[in-house]
Amino acid sequence: MVLIYSESPRVYVSTNPWKVTSTFQTVSSTREEYAALIEKLKASAPIKPKSKVEFAHQNLILALGGRLEAIDKESTVSFSRGIFCSPCHLVDILPVICMTHTCL
């Protein structure tokens, strides 16, 4: 499993990213899916890890759970960027060129 890291809830998995035939699959793209992924991993986790794979499973749960605050903060910042950037229009992506001024 490969985790592509960013401050977003997007998580991708792959069986072996070093093989040409391997594909990436999206496991989560929203905060709700991200939280459900963590719960699914917790449900399948061993109570007392013994092997290297089981310890990696536990570490993955901790790493994903530790990112929830950063994901919440990033989603708040992303949302606030989409609010009114000027008196004349609402934007989702900046910068926007307006006929009367440039919104930055």
Biopython code that builds the backbone (N, CA, C, O; Angstrom):
import numpy as np
from Bio.PDB.StructureBuilder import StructureBuilder

atoms = [
    (1, "MET", "N", (0.848, -1.172, 0.000)),
    (1, "MET", "CA", (0.000, 0.000, 0.000)),
    (1, "MET", "C", (0.888, 1.227, 0.000)),
    (1, "MET", "O", (1.861, 1.300, 0.751)),
    (2, "VAL", "N", (0.559, 2.177, -0.830)),
    (2, "VAL", "CA", (1.312, 3.422, -0.918)),
    (2, "VAL", "C", (0.393, 4.553, -0.531)),
    (2, "VAL", "O", (-0.725, 4.649, -1.037)),
    (3, "LEU", "N", (0.842, 5.396, 0.347)),
    (3, "LEU", "CA", (0.061, 6.550, 0.773)),
    (3, "LEU", "C", (0.650, 7.787, 0.121)),
    (3, "LEU", "O", (1.815, 8.114, 0.349)),
    (4, "ILE", "N", (-0.135, 8.474, -0.682)),
    (4, "ILE", "CA", (0.300, 9.718, -1.296)),
    (4, "ILE", "C", (-0.114, 10.828, -0.358)),
    (4, "ILE", "O", (-1.305, 11.023, -0.114)),
    (5, "TYR", "N", (0.846, 11.553, 0.167)),
    (5, "TYR", "CA", (0.595, 12.473, 1.263)),
    (5, "TYR", "C", (0.282, 13.885, 0.788)),
    (5, "TYR", "O", (0.994, 14.440, -0.049)),
    (6, "SER", "N", (-0.758, 14.445, 1.313)),
    (6, "SER", "CA", (-1.094, 15.859, 1.181)),
    (6, "SER", "C", (-2.032, 16.183, 2.337)),
    (6, "SER", "O", (-2.455, 15.290, 3.070)),
    (7, "GLU", "N", (-2.350, 17.439, 2.494)),
    (7, "GLU", "CA", (-3.271, 17.836, 3.563)),
    (7, "GLU", "C", (-4.715, 17.723, 3.070)),
    (7, "GLU", "O", (-5.510, 18.646, 3.245)),
    (8, "SER", "N", (-5.040, 16.614, 2.468)),
    (8, "SER", "CA", (-6.393, 16.372, 1.998)),
    (8, "SER", "C", (-6.787, 14.959, 2.399)),
    (8, "SER", "O", (-5.927, 14.166, 2.782)),
    (9, "PRO", "N", (-8.060, 14.633, 2.318)),
    (9, "PRO", "CA", (-8.494, 13.290, 2.711)),
    (9, "PRO", "C", (-8.302, 12.246, 1.615)),
    (9, "PRO", "O", (-8.769, 11.116, 1.758)),
    (10, "ARG", "N", (-7.628, 12.599, 0.529)),
    (10, "ARG", "CA", (-7.440, 11.637, -0.568)),
    (10, "ARG", "C", (-6.405, 10.579, -0.174)),
    (10, "ARG", "O", (-5.300, 10.905, 0.259)),
    (11, "VAL", "N", (-6.784, 9.315, -0.333)),
    (11, "VAL", "CA", (-5.877, 8.199, -0.086)),
    (11, "VAL", "C", (-5.995, 7.253, -1.275)),
    (11, "VAL", "O", (-7.095, 6.909, -1.707)),
    (12, "TYR", "N", (-4.853, 6.843, -1.789)),
    (12, "TYR", "CA", (-4.791, 5.920, -2.915)),
    (12, "TYR", "C", (-4.065, 4.662, -2.473)),
    (12, "TYR", "O", (-3.169, 4.727, -1.631)),
    (13, "VAL", "N", (-4.440, 3.520, -3.032)),
    (13, "VAL", "CA", (-3.740, 2.273, -2.762)),
    (13, "VAL", "C", (-3.308, 1.642, -4.074)),
    (13, "VAL", "O", (-3.895, 1.874, -5.131)),
    (14, "SER", "N", (-2.269, 0.843, -3.968)),
    (14, "SER", "CA", (-1.758, 0.122, -5.115)),
    (14, "SER", "C", (-1.144, -1.175, -4.610)),
    (14, "SER", "O", (-0.584, -1.221, -3.515)),
    (15, "THR", "N", (-1.252, -2.225, -5.410)),
    (15, "THR", "CA", (-0.658, -3.496, -5.010)),
    (15, "THR", "C", (0.861, -3.428, -5.087)),
    (15, "THR", "O", (1.540, -3.858, -4.154)),
    (16, "ASN", "N", (1.399, -2.908, -6.156)),
    (16, "ASN", "CA", (2.842, -2.750, -6.306)),
    (16, "ASN", "C", (3.087, -1.614, -7.300)),
    (16, "ASN", "O", (3.042, -1.834, -8.511)),
    (17, "PRO", "N", (3.343, -0.418, -6.807)),
    (17, "PRO", "CA", (3.480, 0.736, -7.705)),
    (17, "PRO", "C", (4.705, 0.677, -8.609)),
    (17, "PRO", "O", (4.831, 1.492, -9.524)),
    (18, "TRP", "N", (5.605, -0.267, -8.373)),
    (18, "TRP", "CA", (6.816, -0.368, -9.195)),
    (18, "TRP", "C", (6.597, -1.220, -10.434)),
    (18, "TRP", "O", (7.474, -1.282, -11.296)),
    (19, "LYS", "N", (5.451, -1.876, -10.546)),
    (19, "LYS", "CA", (5.135, -2.669, -11.733)),
    (19, "LYS", "C", (4.304, -1.840, -12.702)),
    (19, "LYS", "O", (3.457, -1.048, -12.287)),
    (20, "VAL", "N", (4.545, -2.023, -13.968)),
    (20, "VAL", "CA", (3.836, -1.271, -15.004)),
    (20, "VAL", "C", (2.352, -1.592, -14.993)),
    (20, "VAL", "O", (1.533, -0.713, -15.261)),
    (21, "THR", "N", (1.990, -2.822, -14.692)),
    (21, "THR", "CA", (0.585, -3.237, -14.736)),
    (21, "THR", "C", (-0.208, -2.821, -13.499)),
    (21, "THR", "O", (-1.426, -2.995, -13.461)),
    (22, "SER", "N", (0.459, -2.280, -12.500)),
    (22, "SER", "CA", (-0.211, -1.875, -11.271)),
    (22, "SER", "C", (-0.993, -0.575, -11.474)),
    (22, "SER", "O", (-0.537, 0.337, -12.164)),
    (23, "THR", "N", (-2.158, -0.509, -10.870)),
    (23, "THR", "CA", (-2.964, 0.706, -10.947)),
    (23, "THR", "C", (-3.218, 1.245, -9.550)),
    (23, "THR", "O", (-3.207, 0.502, -8.568)),
    (24, "PHE", "N", (-3.444, 2.536, -9.479)),
    (24, "PHE", "CA", (-3.807, 3.169, -8.218)),
    (24, "PHE", "C", (-5.317, 3.238, -8.128)),
    (24, "PHE", "O", (-5.992, 3.537, -9.114)),
    (25, "GLN", "N", (-5.841, 2.965, -6.960)),
    (25, "GLN", "CA", (-7.275, 3.063, -6.726)),
    (25, "GLN", "C", (-7.519, 4.072, -5.609)),
    (25, "GLN", "O", (-6.782, 4.111, -4.624)),
    (26, "THR", "N", (-8.546, 4.879, -5.769)),
    (26, "THR", "CA", (-8.902, 5.846, -4.745)),
    (26, "THR", "C", (-9.676, 5.137, -3.644)),
    (26, "THR", "O", (-10.677, 4.469, -3.903)),
    (27, "VAL", "N", (-9.200, 5.292, -2.408)),
    (27, "VAL", "CA", (-9.871, 4.688, -1.269)),
    (27, "VAL", "C", (-10.741, 5.725, -0.570)),
    (27, "VAL", "O", (-11.820, 5.404, -0.073)),
    (28, "SER", "N", (-10.269, 6.966, -0.532)),
    (28, "SER", "CA", (-11.086, 8.029, 0.053)),
    (28, "SER", "C", (-10.768, 9.347, -0.638)),
    (28, "SER", "O", (-9.638, 9.597, -1.055)),
    (29, "SER", "N", (-11.794, 10.180, -0.746)),
    (29, "SER", "CA", (-11.604, 11.511, -1.321)),
    (29, "SER", "C", (-12.324, 12.583, -0.512)),
    (29, "SER", "O", (-12.154, 13.773, -0.778)),
    (30, "THR", "N", (-13.117, 12.185, 0.461)),
    (30, "THR", "CA", (-13.789, 13.136, 1.346)),
    (30, "THR", "C", (-13.420, 12.821, 2.788)),
    (30, "THR", "O", (-12.900, 11.744, 3.083)),
    (31, "ARG", "N", (-13.685, 13.751, 3.672)),
    (31, "ARG", "CA", (-13.367, 13.528, 5.083)),
    (31, "ARG", "C", (-14.159, 12.353, 5.642)),
    (31, "ARG", "O", (-13.638, 11.587, 6.454)),
    (32, "GLU", "N", (-15.405, 12.202, 5.221)),
    (32, "GLU", "CA", (-16.241, 11.110, 5.699)),
    (32, "GLU", "C", (-15.673, 9.757, 5.262)),
    (32, "GLU", "O", (-15.623, 8.817, 6.056)),
    (33, "GLU", "N", (-15.246, 9.659, 4.003)),
    (33, "GLU", "CA", (-14.639, 8.425, 3.518)),
    (33, "GLU", "C", (-13.314, 8.155, 4.244)),
    (33, "GLU", "O", (-12.981, 7.007, 4.536)),
    (34, "TYR", "N", (-12.570, 9.220, 4.530)),
    (34, "TYR", "CA", (-11.300, 9.107, 5.239)),
    (34, "TYR", "C", (-11.521, 8.547, 6.640)),
    (34, "TYR", "O", (-10.815, 7.635, 7.069)),
    (35, "ALA", "N", (-12.505, 9.096, 7.352)),
    (35, "ALA", "CA", (-12.826, 8.606, 8.692)),
    (35, "ALA", "C", (-13.321, 7.161, 8.638)),
    (35, "ALA", "O", (-12.991, 6.366, 9.517)),
    (36, "ALA", "N", (-14.105, 6.812, 7.625)),
    (36, "ALA", "CA", (-14.585, 5.439, 7.473)),
    (36, "ALA", "C", (-13.424, 4.487, 7.192)),
    (36, "ALA", "O", (-13.426, 3.349, 7.662)),
    (37, "LEU", "N", (-12.438, 4.946, 6.432)),
    (37, "LEU", "CA", (-11.254, 4.128, 6.166)),
    (37, "LEU", "C", (-10.505, 3.831, 7.464)),
    (37, "LEU", "O", (-10.087, 2.697, 7.697)),
    (38, "ILE", "N", (-10.338, 4.839, 8.299)),
    (38, "ILE", "CA", (-9.655, 4.642, 9.578)),
    (38, "ILE", "C", (-10.421, 3.634, 10.440)),
    (38, "ILE", "O", (-9.819, 2.751, 11.052)),
    (39, "GLU", "N", (-11.746, 3.767, 10.487)),
    (39, "GLU", "CA", (-12.562, 2.834, 11.273)),
    (39, "GLU", "C", (-12.466, 1.410, 10.718)),
    (39, "GLU", "O", (-12.416, 0.444, 11.480)),
    (40, "LYS", "N", (-12.442, 1.288, 9.402)),
    (40, "LYS", "CA", (-12.316, -0.031, 8.771)),
    (40, "LYS", "C", (-10.962, -0.652, 9.114)),
    (40, "LYS", "O", (-10.880, -1.846, 9.404)),
    (41, "LEU", "N", (-9.915, 0.149, 9.082)),
    (41, "LEU", "CA", (-8.586, -0.351, 9.445)),
    (41, "LEU", "C", (-8.524, -0.744, 10.921)),
    (41, "LEU", "O", (-7.912, -1.753, 11.274)),
    (42, "LYS", "N", (-9.160, 0.056, 11.783)),
    (42, "LYS", "CA", (-9.186, -0.265, 13.212)),
    (42, "LYS", "C", (-9.927, -1.575, 13.466)),
    (42, "LYS", "O", (-9.514, -2.380, 14.300)),
    (43, "ALA", "N", (-11.024, -1.780, 12.738)),
    (43, "ALA", "CA", (-11.830, -2.994, 12.919)),
    (43, "ALA", "C", (-11.056, -4.249, 12.512)),
    (43, "ALA", "O", (-11.260, -5.323, 13.077)),
    (44, "SER", "N", (-10.173, -4.103, 11.533)),
    (44, "SER", "CA", (-9.427, -5.277, 11.065)),
    (44, "SER", "C", (-8.045, -5.398, 11.713)),
    (44, "SER", "O", (-7.282, -6.301, 11.372)),
    (45, "ALA", "N", (-7.722, -4.506, 12.632)),
    (45, "ALA", "CA", (-6.400, -4.521, 13.282)),
    (45, "ALA", "C", (-6.328, -5.585, 14.365)),
    (45, "ALA", "O", (-7.304, -5.825, 15.075)),
    (46, "PRO", "N", (-5.184, -6.215, 14.487)),
    (46, "PRO", "CA", (-5.015, -7.177, 15.581)),
    (46, "PRO", "C", (-4.914, -6.439, 16.922)),
    (46, "PRO", "O", (-4.455, -5.298, 16.977)),
    (47, "ILE", "N", (-5.341, -7.091, 17.979)),
    (47, "ILE", "CA", (-5.307, -6.463, 19.305)),
    (47, "ILE", "C", (-3.874, -6.300, 19.784)),
    (47, "ILE", "O", (-3.501, -5.236, 20.279)),
    (48, "LYS", "N", (-3.075, -7.339, 19.642)),
    (48, "LYS", "CA", (-1.655, -7.271, 19.995)),
    (48, "LYS", "C", (-0.841, -7.648, 18.761)),
    (48, "LYS", "O", (-0.710, -8.829, 18.441)),
    (49, "PRO", "N", (-0.293, -6.648, 18.066)),
    (49, "PRO", "CA", (0.484, -6.964, 16.862)),
    (49, "PRO", "C", (1.738, -7.771, 17.211)),
    (49, "PRO", "O", (2.403, -7.516, 18.215)),
    (50, "LYS", "N", (2.040, -8.749, 16.354)),
    (50, "LYS", "CA", (3.199, -9.610, 16.570)),
    (50, "LYS", "C", (4.176, -9.562, 15.399)),
    (50, "LYS", "O", (5.391, -9.603, 15.588)),
    (51, "SER", "N", (3.637, -9.475, 14.207)),
    (51, "SER", "CA", (4.502, -9.496, 13.021)),
    (51, "SER", "C", (4.780, -8.078, 12.530)),
    (51, "SER", "O", (4.152, -7.114, 12.967)),
    (52, "LYS", "N", (5.723, -7.982, 11.624)),
    (52, "LYS", "CA", (6.099, -6.705, 11.026)),
    (52, "LYS", "C", (4.903, -6.075, 10.295)),
    (52, "LYS", "O", (4.699, -4.863, 10.357)),
    (53, "VAL", "N", (4.131, -6.899, 9.616)),
    (53, "VAL", "CA", (2.959, -6.417, 8.872)),
    (53, "VAL", "C", (1.896, -5.883, 9.835)),
    (53, "VAL", "O", (1.264, -4.862, 9.562)),
    (54, "GLU", "N", (1.701, -6.568, 10.949)),
    (54, "GLU", "CA", (0.712, -6.115, 11.929)),
    (54, "GLU", "C", (1.128, -4.799, 12.583)),
    (54, "GLU", "O", (0.283, -3.946, 12.853)),
    (55, "PHE", "N", (2.425, -4.632, 12.839)),
    (55, "PHE", "CA", (2.907, -3.364, 13.382)),
    (55, "PHE", "C", (2.749, -2.252, 12.350)),
    (55, "PHE", "O", (2.409, -1.124, 12.704)),
    (56, "ALA", "N", (2.992, -2.558, 11.087)),
    (56, "ALA", "CA", (2.810, -1.569, 10.014)),
    (56, "ALA", "C", (1.334, -1.160, 9.923)),
    (56, "ALA", "O", (1.024, 0.007, 9.685)),
    (57, "HIS", "N", (0.440, -2.114, 10.112)),
    (57, "HIS", "CA", (-1.002, -1.845, 10.107)),
    (57, "HIS", "C", (-1.351, -0.854, 11.226)),
    (57, "HIS", "O", (-2.074, 0.115, 10.994)),
    (58, "GLN", "N", (-0.843, -1.095, 12.422)),
    (58, "GLN", "CA", (-1.080, -0.202, 13.568)),
    (58, "GLN", "C", (-0.498, 1.191, 13.301)),
    (58, "GLN", "O", (-1.138, 2.202, 13.591)),
    (59, "ASN", "N", (0.716, 1.234, 12.750)),
    (59, "ASN", "CA", (1.355, 2.520, 12.453)),
    (59, "ASN", "C", (0.583, 3.305, 11.402)),
    (59, "ASN", "O", (0.500, 4.531, 11.472)),
    (60, "LEU", "N", (0.014, 2.592, 10.424)),
    (60, "LEU", "CA", (-0.801, 3.256, 9.406)),
    (60, "LEU", "C", (-2.034, 3.893, 10.035)),
    (60, "LEU", "O", (-2.385, 5.024, 9.700)),
    (61, "ILE", "N", (-2.686, 3.185, 10.932)),
    (61, "ILE", "CA", (-3.863, 3.722, 11.621)),
    (61, "ILE", "C", (-3.492, 4.987, 12.395)),
    (61, "ILE", "O", (-4.207, 5.987, 12.341)),
    (62, "LEU", "N", (-2.374, 4.934, 13.112)),
    (62, "LEU", "CA", (-1.924, 6.110, 13.874)),
    (62, "LEU", "C", (-1.580, 7.280, 12.961)),
    (62, "LEU", "O", (-1.917, 8.425, 13.262)),
    (63, "ALA", "N", (-0.913, 6.999, 11.852)),
    (63, "ALA", "CA", (-0.523, 8.061, 10.923)),
    (63, "ALA", "C", (-1.748, 8.712, 10.280)),
    (63, "ALA", "O", (-1.829, 9.936, 10.180)),
    (64, "LEU", "N", (-2.686, 7.894, 9.853)),
    (64, "LEU", "CA", (-3.898, 8.442, 9.237)),
    (64, "LEU", "C", (-4.720, 9.223, 10.248)),
    (64, "LEU", "O", (-5.229, 10.300, 9.937)),
    (65, "GLY", "N", (-4.854, 8.693, 11.449)),
    (65, "GLY", "CA", (-5.620, 9.381, 12.493)),
    (65, "GLY", "C", (-4.986, 10.700, 12.896)),
    (65, "GLY", "O", (-5.688, 11.662, 13.207)),
    (66, "GLY", "N", (-3.667, 10.746, 12.891)),
    (66, "GLY", "CA", (-2.958, 11.974, 13.245)),
    (66, "GLY", "C", (-3.124, 13.094, 12.244)),
    (66, "GLY", "O", (-2.846, 14.251, 12.557)),
    (67, "ARG", "N", (-3.567, 12.772, 11.060)),
    (67, "ARG", "CA", (-3.751, 13.784, 10.017)),
    (67, "ARG", "C", (-5.134, 14.423, 10.022)),
    (67, "ARG", "O", (-5.361, 15.385, 9.288)),
    (68, "LEU", "N", (-6.060, 13.919, 10.824)),
    (68, "LEU", "CA", (-7.437, 14.438, 10.804)),
    (68, "LEU", "C", (-7.499, 15.937, 11.094)),
    (68, "LEU", "O", (-8.250, 16.661, 10.441)),
    (69, "GLU", "N", (-6.726, 16.403, 12.056)),
    (69, "GLU", "CA", (-6.741, 17.830, 12.383)),
    (69, "GLU", "C", (-6.235, 18.672, 11.211)),
    (69, "GLU", "O", (-6.810, 19.716, 10.902)),
    (70, "ALA", "N", (-5.170, 18.226, 10.566)),
    (70, "ALA", "CA", (-4.633, 18.953, 9.406)),
    (70, "ALA", "C", (-5.622, 18.939, 8.243)),
    (70, "ALA", "O", (-5.748, 19.928, 7.521)),
    (71, "ILE", "N", (-6.317, 17.830, 8.064)),
    (71, "ILE", "CA", (-7.325, 17.735, 6.996)),
    (71, "ILE", "C", (-8.471, 18.691, 7.280)),
    (71, "ILE", "O", (-8.951, 19.369, 6.371)),
    (72, "ASP", "N", (-8.915, 18.753, 8.532)),
    (72, "ASP", "CA", (-9.989, 19.679, 8.895)),
    (72, "ASP", "C", (-9.550, 21.124, 8.665)),
    (72, "ASP", "O", (-10.324, 21.937, 8.161)),
    (73, "LYS", "N", (-8.321, 21.440, 9.029)),
    (73, "LYS", "CA", (-7.810, 22.798, 8.846)),
    (73, "LYS", "C", (-7.717, 23.144, 7.359)),
    (73, "LYS", "O", (-8.093, 24.245, 6.956)),
    (74, "GLU", "N", (-7.222, 22.215, 6.544)),
    (74, "GLU", "CA", (-7.093, 22.461, 5.110)),
    (74, "GLU", "C", (-8.456, 22.634, 4.458)),
    (74, "GLU", "O", (-8.620, 23.488, 3.586)),
    (75, "SER", "N", (-9.438, 21.834, 4.871)),
    (75, "SER", "CA", (-10.766, 21.974, 4.273)),
    (75, "SER", "C", (-11.388, 23.308, 4.659)),
    (75, "SER", "O", (-12.143, 23.880, 3.873)),
    (76, "THR", "N", (-11.089, 23.815, 5.847)),
    (76, "THR", "CA", (-11.579, 25.132, 6.259)),
    (76, "THR", "C", (-10.927, 26.222, 5.430)),
    (76, "THR", "O", (-11.599, 27.160, 5.000)),
    (77, "VAL", "N", (-9.627, 26.110, 5.201)),
    (77, "VAL", "CA", (-8.912, 27.093, 4.373)),
    (77, "VAL", "C", (-9.418, 27.041, 2.948)),
    (77, "VAL", "O", (-9.652, 28.085, 2.339)),
    (78, "SER", "N", (-9.593, 25.833, 2.395)),
    (78, "SER", "CA", (-10.085, 25.704, 1.025)),
    (78, "SER", "C", (-11.473, 26.312, 0.885)),
    (78, "SER", "O", (-11.769, 26.979, -0.107)),
    (79, "PHE", "N", (-12.325, 26.080, 1.883)),
    (79, "PHE", "CA", (-13.668, 26.627, 1.829)),
    (79, "PHE", "C", (-13.632, 28.149, 1.893)),
    (79, "PHE", "O", (-14.371, 28.816, 1.168)),
    (80, "SER", "N", (-12.777, 28.707, 2.756)),
    (80, "SER", "CA", (-12.745, 30.158, 2.906)),
    (80, "SER", "C", (-12.195, 30.835, 1.665)),
    (80, "SER", "O", (-12.503, 32.001, 1.416)),
    (81, "ARG", "N", (-11.380, 30.127, 0.873)),
    (81, "ARG", "CA", (-10.889, 30.699, -0.382)),
    (81, "ARG", "C", (-12.012, 30.850, -1.402)),
    (81, "ARG", "O", (-11.922, 31.676, -2.310)),
    (82, "GLY", "N", (-13.066, 30.056, -1.253)),
    (82, "GLY", "CA", (-14.158, 30.093, -2.211)),
    (82, "GLY", "C", (-15.243, 31.090, -1.866)),
    (82, "GLY", "O", (-16.246, 31.176, -2.575)),
    (83, "ILE", "N", (-15.067, 31.847, -0.791)),
    (83, "ILE", "CA", (-16.057, 32.852, -0.414)),
    (83, "ILE", "C", (-15.807, 34.101, -1.250)),
    (83, "ILE", "O", (-14.925, 34.092, -2.109)),
    (84, "PHE", "N", (-16.536, 35.144, -1.030)),
    (84, "PHE", "CA", (-16.431, 36.332, -1.846)),
    (84, "PHE", "C", (-15.031, 36.916, -1.814)),
    (84, "PHE", "O", (-14.527, 37.293, -0.756)),
    (85, "CYS", "N", (-14.403, 36.988, -2.987)),
    (85, "CYS", "CA", (-13.077, 37.586, -3.041)),
    (85, "CYS", "C", (-13.196, 39.031, -3.504)),
    (85, "CYS", "O", (-12.228, 39.787, -3.426)),
    (86, "SER", "N", (-14.350, 39.413, -3.974)),
    (86, "SER", "CA", (-14.570, 40.791, -4.395)),
    (86, "SER", "C", (-16.063, 41.087, -4.297)),
    (86, "SER", "O", (-16.864, 40.163, -4.151)),
    (87, "PRO", "N", (-16.442, 42.332, -4.373)),
    (87, "PRO", "CA", (-17.864, 42.657, -4.274)),
    (87, "PRO", "C", (-18.679, 42.213, -5.481)),
    (87, "PRO", "O", (-19.908, 42.208, -5.418)),
    (88, "CYS", "N", (-18.026, 41.842, -6.576)),
    (88, "CYS", "CA", (-18.807, 41.581, -7.788)),
    (88, "CYS", "C", (-19.080, 40.109, -8.068)),
    (88, "CYS", "O", (-19.969, 39.808, -8.865)),
    (89, "HIS", "N", (-18.355, 39.177, -7.449)),
    (89, "HIS", "CA", (-18.611, 37.781, -7.768)),
    (89, "HIS", "C", (-18.063, 36.825, -6.726)),
    (89, "HIS", "O", (-17.224, 37.189, -5.902)),
    (90, "LEU", "N", (-18.558, 35.588, -6.779)),
    (90, "LEU", "CA", (-18.118, 34.500, -5.924)),
    (90, "LEU", "C", (-17.185, 33.623, -6.749)),
    (90, "LEU", "O", (-17.506, 33.290, -7.890)),
    (91, "VAL", "N", (-16.046, 33.248, -6.198)),
    (91, "VAL", "CA", (-15.098, 32.442, -6.961)),
    (91, "VAL", "C", (-14.755, 31.166, -6.210)),
    (91, "VAL", "O", (-14.850, 31.105, -4.984)),
    (92, "ASP", "N", (-14.359, 30.155, -6.958)),
    (92, "ASP", "CA", (-13.878, 28.911, -6.385)),
    (92, "ASP", "C", (-12.374, 28.760, -6.559)),
    (92, "ASP", "O", (-11.709, 28.139, -5.729)),
    (93, "ILE", "N", (-11.841, 29.319, -7.621)),
    (93, "ILE", "CA", (-10.422, 29.189, -7.924)),
    (93, "ILE", "C", (-9.844, 30.577, -8.118)),
    (93, "ILE", "O", (-10.417, 31.398, -8.834)),
    (94, "LEU", "N", (-8.713, 30.845, -7.486)),
    (94, "LEU", "CA", (-8.067, 32.147, -7.599)),
    (94, "LEU", "C", (-6.820, 32.024, -8.451)),
    (94, "LEU", "O", (-6.259, 30.929, -8.490)),
    (95, "PRO", "N", (-6.336, 33.048, -9.137)),
    (95, "PRO", "CA", (-6.941, 34.361, -9.284)),
    (95, "PRO", "C", (-8.012, 34.370, -10.362)),
    (95, "PRO", "O", (-8.036, 33.515, -11.247)),
    (96, "VAL", "N", (-8.875, 35.332, -10.271)),
    (96, "VAL", "CA", (-9.948, 35.521, -11.253)),
    (96, "VAL", "C", (-9.760, 36.893, -11.868)),
    (96, "VAL", "O", (-9.566, 37.882, -11.162)),
    (97, "ILE", "N", (-9.818, 36.943, -13.175)),
    (97, "ILE", "CA", (-9.717, 38.229, -13.854)),
    (97, "ILE", "C", (-11.132, 38.751, -14.068)),
    (97, "ILE", "O", (-11.954, 38.096, -14.710)),
    (98, "CYS", "N", (-11.404, 39.910, -13.538)),
    (98, "CYS", "CA", (-12.714, 40.535, -13.656)),
    (98, "CYS", "C", (-12.585, 41.684, -14.647)),
    (98, "CYS", "O", (-11.481, 42.181, -14.872)),
    (99, "MET", "N", (-13.669, 42.105, -15.228)),
    (99, "MET", "CA", (-13.629, 43.205, -16.187)),
    (99, "MET", "C", (-13.272, 44.516, -15.496)),
    (99, "MET", "O", (-12.717, 45.410, -16.134)),
    (100, "THR", "N", (-13.573, 44.647, -14.223)),
    (100, "THR", "CA", (-13.304, 45.908, -13.534)),
    (100, "THR", "C", (-12.040, 45.883, -12.699)),
    (100, "THR", "O", (-11.444, 46.931, -12.452)),
    (101, "HIS", "N", (-11.616, 44.699, -12.258)),
    (101, "HIS", "CA", (-10.413, 44.610, -11.428)),
    (101, "HIS", "C", (-9.892, 43.175, -11.425)),
    (101, "HIS", "O", (-10.549, 42.276, -11.949)),
    (102, "THR", "N", (-8.740, 42.963, -10.851)),
    (102, "THR", "CA", (-8.176, 41.618, -10.722)),
    (102, "THR", "C", (-8.315, 41.180, -9.270)),
    (102, "THR", "O", (-7.820, 41.839, -8.356)),
    (103, "CYS", "N", (-8.993, 40.064, -9.077)),
    (103, "CYS", "CA", (-9.171, 39.531, -7.730)),
    (103, "CYS", "C", (-8.013, 38.586, -7.444)),
    (103, "CYS", "O", (-7.779, 37.638, -8.194)),
    (104, "LEU", "N", (-7.307, 38.840, -6.386)),
    (104, "LEU", "CA", (-6.170, 37.977, -6.021)),
    (104, "LEU", "C", (-6.370, 37.378, -4.658)),
    (104, "LEU", "O", (-5.518, 36.626, -4.184)),
]
sb = StructureBuilder()
sb.init_structure("model")
sb.init_model(0)
sb.init_chain("A")
sb.init_seg("    ")
for serial, (resi, resn, name, xyz) in enumerate(atoms, 1):
    if name == "N":
        sb.init_residue(resn, " ", resi, " ")
    sb.init_atom(name, np.array(xyz, "f"), 0.0, 1.0, " ", f" {name:<3s}", serial, name[0])
structure = sb.get_structure()
